[in-house]
Amino acid sequence: MDHVSKIYLAKLGPCNVHRGIRLNRTIDQDSLVAFKTTITSDPYQILTKNWSTNASICTWIGVTCNINHQRITSLNFSGFGFEGTVSPNLGNLTFLSSLDLSSNNFTGLIPSELSNLRRLKPSVGENSKLRILNLGYNLLAGNIPQEIGNLSALETLDLKYNQFTGSIPFGIFNLSGIEKVDLTGNSLSGGLPMDICNNTPKLTGLYLSANLLDGRIPFDIYKCRELVDLSLSFNHFNGSIPRSIGWLTKLQRLFLGVNSFQGGVPSDIRNLTRLQLLSIRGASLTGPIPSFIFNMSSLAIVDFANNSLSGSLPVGMYSNLPNLQQLFLQSNQLTGQVLDKIWSCKMLSVISLSNNKLSGRIPNHVGNLTALNYLYLDNNNFTGELPAELGSLNLIEINVRNNSLSGAIPFSMFNISTITMMELSANHFSGQLPSTMALSIPNLQKLYLGENKLSGPIPSYITNASSLTILLIEVSQNQLDGFLPREIGNFSATLEIFRAFGCGIRGSIPGEIGNLTNLRDFYLDNNVIHPSTLGKLKQLIRIYLEHNNLEGYIPSDLCQLNLLGDLYLSHNNLHGQIPACFGDFKSLRGLYLDSNKLESNVPSNLWYLDDLLRLNLSTNILSGSLPSEIGNLKALGDLDLSWNQFSGDIPSSISKAESLTFLSLAHNKFGGSIPQSLGNLSGLDFLDLSFNNFSGFIPKSLEGLAYLNYFNVSYNRLEGEIPTGGNFGNFTAQSFVNNYRLCGETRLQVPRCGGTRSKNVVSLLKFIVPLLLY
C-alpha cells in the first residue's frame, strides 16, 4: 500500500480501511492469476491442483504472506518445471521481498515492471522492499534491464545460467546493500566498471564466470573488502592479474581460470590467509608454480591445470599444506618425481597429475593416503610396478594409462570394493588376469586393460562385476588366447561397450551374447572368431568384426538391428549379395564391406541413406552401374567403390553428393566421359578414376577444386589438353599415364598440345623426351 493510499484510507475511516486492504489483497490475487495465464506448461499440475480461487492466496503453494495484512511477501516457485514468460504483473506485488523463479524453463525477457518494487514504502516494523531476486537456471534472454539497478533494497541478485546478452548494468554496483551477485553462465560481454567496489561495501560473493567479459580486472577490486567468493573464470579478461586481489583478506574461494592473462600469479596472493580454493586453470601461465602457493596452509583445493607450467615441484611442498584435499596440476609440462613426499598430505582425496612429464616410480607409501578416492597419473613417464598398497585404499577411480609401468597387475587392485573405473591400458603390464578378479569389485563400471602384454584367457568370473558398463581388453599386445567365456552373457542389462580386438580370441561368439540387451559397441576385430546370432542385441550401434575369418553370407539377423550406426565387416571371406535390408538402416553412418567376395548389384535403397557418412565397398566382385540416386547421399564424405566390376557412365547427379571429400572409382569398367559436374564437389580432396574406360577430355571444371590433393586418371582413353589451373600444377605424370591422346606440359611426359601426331609418336615421346633432357 503506497503512502497516498494510506492517507486516503485514513480519511475514510476504519471500515473503508479494511475495504482498502481487501482491495490490495485482490490486486495481489489478480497479479498471480495474470502470472498463471503466462504459464504454458505446468508438468506437475501445481497451479491446477493448488491454486484455487476459492481459497486464500496465502494458502497457494509457493506463496508466503505476512500475518498482519495477508499480503504476499515471498514467491518461491523454484524447480516447478514451469514454461512460459515472466509476467510483468509481478511488479504489482507491493509487499514482495523475495522472488525465486529459479530452475524452470521461463523464456523471453525480464519485465522492466519488476523495478516498480523499488518504490515501495515499508509498513511499521516491516521492510517490504524486494531483497532477493532469483531467476537462475532458466532460458531468459535479452539484456538485463538497467532498472534492476533501482531496486535499492536488493541483497541477492541471482540470474545464473540463462541466455542474457549485452553488458552488465553498472547500476547493480551502486546498490549499497547488495551482498551476492551471480550472473554465471550467460553471454554477457563488455568490461567491468573501474569503480566496481566503490558503493558495494557488503558484497560477499561476485560470480561472473562463463560469460564473454573482457578488459582488465579493476584494480579497485580490493575495495570489496567483505568478498568471500570471487569467480571470474571462463571469460576473456586480459592484462595481468591485479596484485590488489591479494588484499581481499576475507577471500576464501578464488576462480580466475580460462582467461587471457599475461604474466604470473602476483606474490600478494600469499596474503590470503583464509583462502581455501585457488583455481587458475587454463590461464596461459608459464614457468614454475610460485613456491609461496605451497606455504598457504589454509588451502584445501589447488587447481593450476591446463597451463604451460614447467619445472619440478618443491621437495617440501606437502608438509606446509596440511588441509590439502584436492590437487589439480594436469596438462602442464611438470617434471620430476612429484609423488615422493606426498604421503604427508593425509587429507588428499583427489590427485590429478595427468598429461605432464613426471617420472620415477609410484612410491609404496601412496597407500598411506587413506582419504584418496581419485588418482589420475595418465600420460606421464612413470616406471616400475604398480604398488600393491593401492589395493588397500577406497579408490573410486584410478587412471595410469600411457606410462611405462610393468610387472603383473597386483591382485589387490581387484579387491577394491569401491572402485568404479580402472584405466590401466597402454603400459607394459604382463602375466595373467586373476581367475577371481571380479569377485570383490561389485561397483566396477569401466575396466580398461588394452595395449599391454597380458596373456591367458579372459576369466569367466569377470561377469561377477555386475555394474560393469565398459570392458576394454584390446590390441594385439594382449594375447588373451582362448574363447570368449559363455558367462559373458551374465552381464545382462549392464554391459554397454565390449572391446577385445587383436587379442587372439578364436572360436564362435557364444550364443549367450544375446543376453546383453543394452550392448551398444561390440569390437572383436583382428581375431579368429565366427559370428553367432547378433540379432537379439537391439541396442547395438557399432559392430567391428573386420580382419577375422568370417565366411559365408552376411548374417541376415543383422537386419533386426534398427539402431545400427557403424558396421565394419572388412577383410573377411564373405560372399553373396549385400542384404537389401541395409538400405533400411536410417541411423547408418559408416558401412565398410570392403575386401570380401561380395557380388551382384548394390541394393537400390542403399542410395537413399541420406545421413550416410562413409561407404566402402571396394575390393569385391560387385557389378552394375551407378544410379542417378547417388545424388541423394548429401552427407556422404567418403565413397570407395574401387576394385570391382562396376560399369556404365558416372551420373552427373553425383555433384549433389556435396559433402564428398574422398571418391575412388578406380579399377572398374566405367566408361563415357568424366562429368563436368564433378567440379561442383567443392570439398573434394581425393579423386581416383584410374584403370577404367573413360574417354573424352578432362573437364576444365576440375580446376576449381581448391582442396584437391590427389588426382589420378591414368589407364583410361582420355584425350585433349590436361588442365593447368588450380591444383593441376601439383600433379605428376603418374596421374595421367597410359591414356589415348592427352597433351600438355612436357613435365607430364605427354606431347605439347597443337600438333598432329600419331598415337605411336606420342608413345615414343614418353621415352625420347627424358633422354633429350640429358
C-alpha positions in Angstrom: 0.0 0.0 0.0 1.6 3.3 -1.1 1.7 6.5 1.0 -1.1 8.2 -0.9 -3.4 5.2 -0.4 -2.7 5.3 3.4 -3.7 9.0 3.7 -6.8 8.4 1.6 -7.9 5.3 3.6 -7.3 7.2 6.9 -9.8 9.8 5.9 -12.4 7.2 5.0 -12.4 5.6 8.5 -11.8 2.0 9.8 -14.4 0.3 7.6 -13.1 1.8 4.5 -9.5 1.0 5.5 -10.4 -2.7 5.8 -12.1 -2.4 2.3 -8.8 -0.9 1.0 -6.9 -3.8 2.5 -9.2 -6.2 0.8 -8.7 -4.2 -2.4 -4.9 -4.7 -2.2 -5.3 -8.4 -1.5 -7.4 -8.5 -4.7 -4.6 -6.8 -6.5 -2.2 -9.5 -5.2 -4.6 -12.2 -6.4 -5.2 -10.7 -9.8 -1.4 -10.4 -10.2 -0.9 -14.1 -9.5 -3.8 -15.0 -11.8 -2.1 -12.9 -14.5 1.1 -14.8 -13.8 -0.7 -18.1 -14.1 -2.0 -17.2 -17.6 1.6 -16.7 -18.9 2.5 -20.3 -17.9 2.3 -22.6 -20.9 3.4 -25.8 -19.2 2.8 -27.0 -15.7 4.2 -30.6 -15.7 3.4 -31.3 -12.0 -0.1 -29.6 -12.2 0.9 -27.4 -9.3 -1.3 -24.5 -10.4 -4.2 -26.7 -11.4 -4.3 -28.6 -8.1 -3.2 -26.0 -5.6 -4.2 -22.5 -6.8 -7.9 -22.5 -6.2 -9.7 -19.2 -6.4 -12.0 -20.4 -3.6 -9.0 -20.5 -1.2 -6.9 -17.7 0.2 -3.9 -16.8 -2.0 -1.8 -17.2 1.1 -2.5 -21.0 1.1 -1.4 -21.4 -2.5 1.8 -23.5 -2.9 4.9 -21.3 -3.3 3.2 -18.3 -1.8 4.1 -16.7 1.6 2.1 -13.8 3.1 2.7 -11.6 6.2 0.5 -12.1 9.2 -0.9 -8.6 9.7 -2.1 -7.7 6.2 -2.2 -11.1 4.4 -0.1 -9.5 1.6 2.3 -11.6 -0.5 5.9 -11.2 0.8 7.5 -14.1 -0.9 7.1 -16.2 -4.1 9.2 -19.4 -4.4 8.4 -21.5 -7.5 11.9 -23.0 -7.8 12.1 -26.3 -9.6 8.4 -26.4 -10.5 9.2 -27.1 -14.2 7.1 -24.1 -15.4 7.4 -23.0 -19.0 6.3 -19.6 -20.3 7.2 -16.0 -19.7 7.7 -13.9 -16.6 4.5 -11.9 -16.1 5.0 -8.1 -15.7 2.1 -8.2 -13.2 4.5 -9.5 -10.6 5.6 -5.8 -10.3 2.2 -5.1 -8.6 3.1 -7.3 -5.6 3.9 -4.3 -3.5 4.9 -6.2 -0.3 7.1 -8.7 -2.2 10.6 -9.1 -0.6 11.7 -12.4 -2.2 11.1 -13.7 -5.7 12.5 -17.1 -6.7 11.7 -18.5 -10.1 14.9 -20.5 -10.5 15.2 -23.9 -12.1 12.3 -23.6 -14.5 12.0 -23.1 -18.3 11.0 -19.4 -18.5 11.8 -17.7 -21.7 11.7 -14.1 -23.0 12.8 -11.0 -21.3 12.9 -9.9 -17.6 10.0 -7.5 -17.4 11.1 -4.0 -16.5 8.0 -3.7 -14.3 9.9 -5.6 -11.6 11.7 -2.3 -11.0 8.4 -1.0 -9.6 9.2 -2.7 -6.4 11.8 -0.1 -5.6 9.0 2.5 -4.8 7.5 0.5 -2.0 7.1 2.1 1.4 7.6 -0.2 4.4 4.8 -0.8 6.9 5.5 -0.1 10.5 8.1 -2.6 11.8 8.4 -4.3 8.3 10.5 -3.9 5.2 8.5 -4.7 2.1 11.2 -3.9 -0.5 12.5 -6.6 -2.7 15.6 -8.1 -1.2 16.0 -11.4 -3.1 15.6 -11.8 -6.9 16.5 -15.3 -8.2 15.8 -16.2 -11.8 18.7 -18.6 -12.2 18.6 -21.7 -14.4 16.0 -20.6 -16.9 16.1 -19.7 -20.6 15.6 -16.0 -20.2 17.3 -13.8 -22.9 18.0 -10.3 -24.0 19.6 -7.6 -21.9 19.4 -7.4 -18.2 17.2 -4.4 -17.6 19.0 -1.3 -16.4 16.1 -0.8 -14.0 17.3 -3.6 -11.8 19.9 -1.1 -10.6 17.0 0.8 -9.0 16.0 -2.0 -6.6 17.6 -0.2 -3.7 17.0 -2.8 -1.1 18.3 -5.7 -3.2 20.6 -8.1 -1.3 20.8 -11.1 -3.6 20.7 -11.0 -7.4 20.9 -14.4 -9.0 20.5 -14.7 -12.8 22.9 -17.5 -13.4 22.6 -19.9 -16.4 20.3 -18.1 -18.6 20.9 -16.6 -22.1 21.4 -13.0 -21.3 23.5 -10.8 -23.6 24.8 -7.3 -23.6 26.7 -5.6 -20.8 26.2 -5.8 -17.1 24.1 -2.9 -15.9 26.6 -0.8 -13.9 23.7 0.3 -11.6 24.0 -3.1 -9.9 27.2 -2.0 -8.4 25.6 1.1 -6.9 23.3 -1.0 -4.7 24.7 -0.3 -1.3 23.0 -3.3 0.3 23.9 -5.9 -2.3 25.6 -9.0 -0.8 25.6 -11.5 -3.7 25.7 -11.0 -7.5 25.6 -14.2 -9.5 25.5 -13.8 -13.3 27.4 -17.1 -14.1 26.8 -18.9 -17.4 25.3 -16.3 -19.7 26.7 -14.5 -22.7 27.3 -11.1 -21.1 30.0 -9.0 -22.7 32.0 -5.8 -22.2 34.1 -4.9 -19.2 33.7 -4.2 -15.5 33.5 -0.7 -14.2 36.7 0.6 -12.7 34.8 1.7 -9.6 33.0 -1.6 -9.2 33.6 -1.7 -5.4 33.1 2.0 -4.5 29.5 1.5 -3.5 29.2 -2.2 -2.6 30.6 -2.4 1.0 28.6 -5.5 1.8 29.4 -7.6 -1.3 30.5 -11.1 -0.2 30.0 -13.1 -3.4 30.7 -12.0 -7.0 30.1 -14.7 -9.6 30.7 -13.7 -13.2 32.2 -16.9 -14.6 31.3 -18.4 -18.0 30.5 -15.2 -19.9 32.2 -13.2 -22.6 33.5 -10.4 -20.4 36.8 -8.7 -21.4 39.2 -6.0 -20.4 41.2 -5.8 -17.2 40.0 -6.8 -13.8 39.6 -3.5 -12.0 42.5 -2.7 -9.6 39.9 -1.3 -7.1 38.5 -4.8 -6.6 40.2 -4.7 -3.3 37.6 -2.2 -2.0 35.1 -5.1 -1.9 36.7 -5.9 1.5 33.9 -8.4 2.5 34.4 -10.6 -0.5 34.5 -14.3 0.4 33.9 -15.7 -3.2 35.3 -14.2 -6.4 34.6 -16.1 -9.5 35.8 -14.6 -12.8 36.8 -17.7 -14.8 35.9 -18.7 -18.3 35.8 -15.1 -19.8 38.2 -13.0 -21.9 39.8 -10.9 -19.2 43.3 -9.8 -20.2 46.2 -7.9 -18.8 47.8 -9.1 -15.6 46.1 -10.5 -12.5 45.9 -7.4 -10.3 48.0 -7.7 -7.2 45.2 -6.0 -5.2 43.3 -9.3 -5.2 45.8 -10.2 -2.5 44.4 -7.5 -0.3 41.0 -9.2 0.0 41.9 -10.7 3.3 38.5 -12.4 3.8 38.6 -14.2 0.5 38.1 -18.0 0.7 37.4 -19.0 -2.9 39.1 -17.6 -6.0 38.4 -18.6 -9.6 40.4 -16.9 -12.3 41.0 -19.7 -14.8 40.4 -19.8 -18.6 41.1 -16.1 -19.4 43.9 -14.4 -21.4 46.1 -13.1 -18.6 49.7 -12.2 -19.2 52.4 -12.7 -16.5 52.2 -14.8 -13.5 50.5 -15.1 -10.2 51.1 -12.0 -8.1 53.0 -12.6 -4.9 50.4 -10.7 -2.9 48.2 -13.8 -3.2 50.2 -15.2 -0.3 48.5 -12.7 2.0 45.1 -14.5 1.6 45.4 -16.5 4.8 41.8 -17.7 4.7 41.9 -18.9 1.1 40.6 -22.4 0.8 40.2 -22.8 -3.0 42.6 -21.4 -5.6 41.7 -22.1 -9.3 43.7 -20.6 -12.1 43.4 -23.3 -14.7 43.7 -22.7 -18.4 45.1 -19.2 -18.0 48.3 -19.5 -20.2 50.6 -19.4 -17.2 54.2 -20.3 -17.8 57.3 -21.0 -15.7 57.3 -22.8 -12.3 54.4 -22.8 -9.9 55.0 -20.0 -7.4 56.6 -21.6 -4.4 54.6 -19.5 -1.9 51.5 -21.4 -3.0 52.8 -24.4 -1.1 53.1 -22.4 2.1 49.5 -21.3 2.2 48.3 -23.7 4.9 44.6 -22.8 4.6 44.4 -24.2 1.0 42.2 -27.2 0.5 41.9 -27.1 -3.3 44.7 -26.1 -5.7 43.9 -26.0 -9.4 46.6 -25.0 -11.9 45.5 -27.4 -14.6 45.8 -26.8 -18.4 48.6 -24.2 -18.3 52.2 -24.5 -19.6 53.8 -24.6 -16.1 57.2 -26.3 -16.1 59.9 -27.4 -13.7 59.6 -29.7 -10.7 57.6 -29.1 -7.5 59.3 -28.1 -4.2 60.6 -31.0 -2.2 58.8 -29.9 1.0 55.6 -28.7 -0.8 53.3 -31.1 1.1 54.5 -30.5 4.6 53.0 -27.0 4.6 49.6 -28.0 3.2 48.0 -29.9 6.0 44.5 -29.2 4.7 45.1 -30.0 1.1 42.2 -32.2 -0.2 42.3 -31.8 -4.0 45.3 -31.2 -6.2 44.8 -30.5 -10.0 48.0 -30.0 -11.9 47.1 -32.0 -15.1 48.0 -30.8 -18.6 51.2 -28.9 -17.9 54.9 -29.6 -18.5 55.9 -30.6 -15.0 58.9 -32.9 -14.5 60.5 -34.7 -11.6 59.3 -37.2 -9.0 56.3 -35.4 -7.6 54.9 -38.3 -5.5 57.9 -39.0 -3.3 56.8 -36.8 -0.3 53.0 -36.7 -1.0 52.3 -39.2 1.8 52.3 -36.3 4.4 49.0 -34.9 2.9 46.8 -37.2 4.8 43.6 -35.4 3.7 44.1 -35.7 -0.1 41.1 -37.2 -1.8 41.9 -36.2 -5.4 45.3 -36.2 -7.1 45.3 -35.2 -10.8 48.7 -35.1 -12.5 47.8 -36.4 -15.9 49.5 -35.1 -19.1 52.8 -34.0 -17.7 56.4 -35.3 -17.9 56.6 -36.7 -14.5 58.8 -39.7 -13.9 60.1 -42.2 -11.4 58.2 -44.9 -9.6 54.9 -44.6 -7.9 56.0 -45.0 -4.3 54.5 -47.6 -2.0 53.7 -45.0 0.6 50.9 -43.6 -1.6 49.0 -46.4 0.1 49.1 -44.3 3.3 46.8 -41.7 1.7 43.7 -43.2 3.4 41.4 -40.5 2.2 42.4 -40.9 -1.5 39.4 -41.6 -3.8 40.6 -40.4 -7.2 44.1 -40.9 -8.7 45.0 -39.7 -12.2 48.6 -40.2 -13.3 48.0 -41.0 -17.0 50.2 -39.8 -19.9 53.4 -39.4 -17.9 56.7 -41.3 -17.7 56.2 -43.4 -14.6 58.1 -46.7 -14.4 58.3 -49.7 -12.2 55.4 -51.7 -10.8 52.0 -50.6 -9.6 52.2 -50.6 -5.8 50.1 -53.4 -4.2 49.4 -50.9 -1.4 46.9 -49.1 -3.7 44.6 -52.0 -3.1 44.1 -51.0 0.5 42.6 -47.6 -0.4 39.0 -46.7 -1.0 39.7 -45.7 -4.6 36.7 -44.8 -6.8 38.7 -44.0 -10.0 42.3 -44.7 -11.0 43.9 -43.9 -14.3 47.6 -44.7 -15.1 47.1 -45.0 -18.9 50.1 -44.5 -21.2 53.1 -44.8 -18.8 55.8 -47.4 -18.7 54.6 -49.4 -15.8 55.4 -53.1 -15.9 55.1 -56.3 -14.0 51.9 -58.0 -13.0 48.8 -56.1 -12.1 48.6 -56.6 -8.3 45.8 -58.9 -7.2 44.9 -56.3 -4.5 43.6 -54.0 -7.2 40.7 -56.3 -7.8 39.8 -56.2 -4.1 38.9 -52.5 -4.1 35.2 -52.7 -3.4 34.6 -49.0 -4.0 36.3 -48.8 -7.5 34.1 -47.7 -10.4 36.7 -47.0 -13.1 40.1 -48.7 -13.6 42.2 -47.5 -16.5 45.5 -49.4 -16.8 45.9 -49.5 -20.6 48.9 -48.6 -22.7 51.6 -49.8 -20.3 53.7 -53.0 -20.1 51.7 -55.0 -17.7 52.2 -58.7 -18.2 51.0 -62.0 -16.8 47.5 -63.4 -16.5 44.4 -61.8 -15.0 43.5 -63.5 -11.7 40.7 -66.0 -12.2 38.7 -64.5 -9.3 39.4 -60.9 -10.4 35.8 -59.7 -10.3 34.5 -61.3 -7.0 35.3 -58.2 -4.9 34.6 -55.3 -7.3 30.8 -55.1 -7.4 30.8 -51.4 -8.3 33.2 -51.5 -11.2 31.7 -49.8 -14.2 34.6 -49.2 -16.6 37.6 -51.5 -17.0 40.4 -50.6 -19.4 43.3 -53.1 -19.9 44.2 -52.6 -23.5 47.7 -52.2 -25.1 49.6 -54.3 -22.5 51.2 -57.7 -22.6 48.6 -59.7 -20.8 48.2 -63.3 -21.6 46.0 -66.2 -20.8 42.2 -66.5 -21.1 39.5 -63.9 -20.2 38.5 -65.1 -16.7 34.9 -66.3 -16.5 34.5 -64.7 -13.1 34.7 -61.3 -14.7 31.0 -61.4 -15.0 30.7 -61.0 -11.2 31.4 -57.3 -11.7 27.7 -56.8 -12.0 27.9 -53.0 -12.6 30.4 -53.2 -15.5 29.3 -51.0 -18.4 32.6 -50.7 -20.4 35.1 -53.5 -20.8 38.2 -52.8 -22.8 40.7 -55.6 -23.4 42.2 -54.5 -26.7 45.1 -54.5 -29.2 47.5 -57.3 -30.2 49.8 -56.6 -27.3 47.3 -58.6 -25.2 47.5 -62.2 -26.3 44.4 -63.4 -24.4 44.3 -66.7 -26.3 41.2 -68.8 -25.9 37.5 -68.4 -26.3 35.0 -65.9 -25.1 33.5 -67.3 -21.9 29.9 -68.2 -22.1 29.4 -66.4 -18.8 29.8 -63.1 -20.7 26.0 -63.3 -21.1 25.6 -62.8 -17.3 26.3 -59.1 -17.7 22.7 -59.0 -18.9 21.5 -55.4 -18.9 24.6 -53.6 -17.6 27.3 -54.0 -20.3 27.3 -51.3 -22.9 30.7 -51.5 -24.5 32.8 -54.6 -25.2 36.2 -54.3 -26.9 38.5 -57.2 -27.4 40.2 -56.6 -30.7 43.5 -58.1 -31.6 43.6 -60.5 -28.6 44.0 -63.8 -30.4 40.4 -64.8 -29.4 39.2 -67.7 -31.5 36.1 -69.9 -32.0 32.5 -68.9 -32.1 30.9 -65.9 -30.4 28.8 -67.6 -27.6 25.1 -67.5 -28.1 24.8 -66.1 -24.6 26.0 -62.8 -26.1 22.3 -62.2 -27.0 21.6 -61.6 -23.3 23.5 -58.3 -23.4 20.4 -56.3 -24.2 22.0 -52.9 -23.6 25.2 -53.6 -25.6 25.9 -50.6 -27.9 29.5 -51.1 -29.1 30.9 -54.5 -30.0 34.6 -54.7 -31.1 36.0 -58.1 -31.9 38.1 -57.2 -35.0 41.5 -58.8 -35.6 40.7 -62.1 -34.0 39.8 -65.5 -35.3 36.2 -65.8 -34.5 33.0 -66.9 -36.1 29.8 -65.0 -35.6 26.7 -66.3 -33.9 23.4 -64.6 -33.7 23.6 -60.8 -33.0 20.1 -60.0 -33.9 18.9 -60.0 -30.2 21.2 -57.1 -29.5 18.6 -54.5 -30.3 20.6 -51.6 -28.9 23.8 -52.2 -31.0 25.1 -49.1 -32.6 28.6 -50.2 -33.6 29.8 -53.6 -34.8 33.5 -54.1 -35.6 34.3 -57.6 -37.0 36.9 -56.8 -39.6 40.0 -58.9 -40.1 38.6 -62.1 -38.9 37.9 -65.3 -40.8 34.2 -64.7 -41.3 32.9 -66.9 -44.1 29.6 -67.4 -45.9 26.8 -64.9 -46.3 26.4 -61.7 -44.3 24.2 -62.9 -41.4 20.5 -62.0 -42.1 19.8 -61.4 -38.4 21.7 -58.1 -38.7 18.6 -56.8 -40.4 17.0 -56.7 -36.9 19.4 -54.0 -35.6 17.4 -50.9 -36.4 19.8 -48.6 -34.5 22.9 -49.6 -36.2 25.3 -46.7 -36.9 28.6 -48.3 -37.9 29.1 -51.8 -39.4 32.6 -52.9 -40.2 32.9 -56.3 -41.9 36.0 -55.6 -43.9 38.8 -58.1 -44.7 36.9 -61.3 -44.3 35.7 -64.0 -46.7 32.1 -63.1 -47.0 30.3 -63.8 -50.3 26.9 -63.4 -51.8 24.9 -60.2 -52.0 24.7 -57.2 -49.8 21.5 -57.6 -47.8 18.8 -55.2 -49.1 17.8 -54.5 -45.5 20.9 -52.4 -45.1 19.1 -49.7 -47.0 16.5 -49.6 -44.2 19.1 -48.6 -41.6 18.2 -44.9 -41.3 20.8 -44.5 -38.5 23.6 -45.9 -40.5 26.7 -43.6 -40.7 29.5 -45.9 -41.7 29.3 -49.1 -43.8 32.6 -50.9 -44.5 32.2 -54.2 -46.5 35.5 -53.9 -48.4 37.9 -56.8 -49.1 35.4 -59.6 -49.3 33.9 -61.6 -52.1 30.6 -59.9 -52.3 28.9 -59.9 -55.8 25.9 -58.8 -57.8 24.4 -55.3 -57.7 24.3 -52.8 -54.8 20.8 -52.7 -53.3 19.0 -49.8 -54.8 17.7 -48.5 -51.5 21.3 -48.1 -50.2 21.5 -44.9 -52.3 18.7 -43.3 -50.3 20.6 -43.3 -46.9 20.9 -39.5 -46.9 22.7 -39.5 -43.5 25.4 -41.9 -44.5 28.9 -40.5 -43.9 31.2 -43.3 -45.1 30.7 -46.1 -47.6 33.5 -48.5 -48.6 32.6 -51.4 -50.9 36.0 -51.7 -52.5 37.8 -55.0 -53.5 34.7 -57.2 -54.1 33.1 -58.5 -57.2 30.2 -56.1 -57.3 28.7 -55.1 -60.7 26.1 -52.9 -62.3 26.1 -49.2 -62.8 25.8 -46.1 -60.5 22.2 -44.9 -60.4 21.3 -41.2 -60.5 20.1 -41.6 -56.9 23.7 -41.4 -55.8 23.0 -37.7 -55.5 20.8 -38.5 -52.5 23.9 -39.1 -50.4 24.2 -35.5 -49.4 26.1 -36.2 -46.2 28.5 -38.7 -47.7 32.1 -37.8 -47.2 34.0 -40.9 -48.3 32.9 -43.2 -51.1 35.2 -46.1 -52.2 33.9 -48.4 -54.9 37.4 -49.3 -56.3 38.4 -52.8 -57.4 35.0 -54.1 -58.5 33.3 -54.6 -61.8 31.1 -51.5 -62.0 30.3 -50.2 -65.5 28.4 -47.5 -67.3 28.7 -43.7 -67.0 29.2 -41.7 -63.9 25.8 -39.9 -63.5 26.0 -36.1 -63.4 23.8 -36.1 -60.3 26.9 -37.2 -58.3 27.6 -33.5 -57.9 24.6 -33.4 -55.5 26.6 -35.5 -53.1 28.0 -32.2 -52.0 29.9 -33.4 -48.9 32.2 -35.8 -50.8 35.9 -35.4 -49.9 37.1 -38.8 -51.0 36.0 -40.5 -54.2 37.6 -43.6 -55.6 36.2 -45.5 -58.6 39.5 -47.0 -59.7 39.9 -50.4 -61.2 36.4 -50.8 -62.6 34.8 -50.8 -66.1 33.3 -47.3 -66.0 33.1 -45.6 -69.4 31.8 -42.5 -71.1 33.1 -39.0 -70.3 34.1 -37.7 -67.0 31.1 -35.4 -66.0 31.7 -31.7 -65.8 29.6 -31.7 -62.6 32.4 -33.3 -60.6 33.8 -29.7 -60.5 30.9 -28.8 -58.2 32.2 -31.1 -55.4 34.0 -28.1 -53.8 35.4 -30.1 -50.8 36.9 -32.9 -52.8 40.4 -33.9 -51.6 40.9 -37.3 -53.3 39.7 -38.3 -56.7 40.9 -41.6 -58.3 39.3 -42.6 -61.6 42.3 -44.7 -62.9 42.0 -48.1 -64.6 38.7 -47.6 -66.3 37.5 -46.9 -69.8 36.8 -43.1 -69.6 37.1 -41.2 -72.9 36.9 -37.6 -74.0 38.5 -34.7 -72.2 39.5 -34.0 -68.6 36.9 -31.4 -67.5 38.2 -27.9 -67.0 35.7 -27.5 -64.2 38.1 -29.6 -62.0 40.5 -26.7 -61.9 38.1 -25.1 -59.4 38.6 -27.9 -56.8 40.7 -25.9 -54.4 41.3 -28.7 -51.9 42.1 -31.4 -54.5 45.4 -33.0 -53.3 45.3 -36.4 -55.1 44.1 -36.9 -58.7 44.5 -40.0 -60.9 43.0 -40.7 -64.3 45.8 -43.0 -65.6 45.0 -46.0 -67.7 41.9 -44.7 -69.5 41.2 -43.5 -73.0 41.3 -39.7 -72.4 42.5 -37.1 -74.9 43.0 -33.4 -75.2 44.7 -30.8 -73.1 45.5 -31.5 -69.4 44.1 -28.6 -67.4 46.8 -26.3 -65.9 44.8 -24.2 -63.5 44.1 -24.8 -59.8 45.9 -27.7 -58.2 46.8 -29.3 -61.5 50.2 -27.7 -61.3 50.9 -30.1 -58.4 50.1 -33.4 -60.1 52.8 -35.5 -61.7 52.9 -37.7 -64.8 51.7 -40.7 -62.9 48.3 -39.1 -62.7 47.9 -39.2 -66.5 50.0 -42.1 -67.7 48.6 -44.6 -70.3 45.8 -42.6 -71.9 44.9 -42.1 -75.6 45.9 -38.6 -76.7 46.5 -36.4 -73.7 48.7 -33.3 -74.3 50.1 -30.6 -72.1 53.3 -29.6 -70.3 56.4 -31.7 -71.0 56.9 -32.4 -67.3 53.8 -34.6 -67.5 55.6 -36.8 -70.2 52.9 -36.0 -72.8 53.3 -34.1 -76.1 52.6 -30.4 -76.3 49.2 -29.5 -77.5 48.6 -28.1 -81.0 50.5 -30.7 -83.2 49.0 -33.6 -85.1 50.9 -36.7 -84.2 50.2 -40.3 -84.4 49.5 -42.4 -81.3 52.8 -44.2 -81.8 54.7 -40.9 -81.8 53.0 -39.9 -78.6 54.1 -43.1 -77.1 57.7 -42.8 -78.3 58.0 -39.3 -76.8 57.5 -40.7 -73.4 60.9 -42.3 -73.8 62.7 -39.8 -76.1 61.9 -36.6 -74.1 63.6 -37.8 -70.9 66.7 -38.7 -72.9 66.9 -35.3 -74.6 66.8 -33.7 -71.1 70.3 -35.1 -70.5 
